[in-house]
Amino acid sequence: MLRNEGTVDRALRIILGLVLLSLIFVGPKTMWGLVGIVPLATGLAGHCPLYRLIGLNTCPLKKQG
């Protein structure tokens, strides 16, 4: 599986995922916080299936030569 997320994109996804997951334990204590699993998982994996479908890539390409 190729990466299609850049470093900043991955970091923001991980932070957003953790913030959303924290809603289960603090704040409104709602199960909607489980939505945070999606950005957390894609941020940790470095691959977003939706990016692939729409042809988006935020991962910088390494130049050879």
Helices and strands as residue ranges (DSSP letters): H 7-22, G 31-36, H 37-45, H 49-54
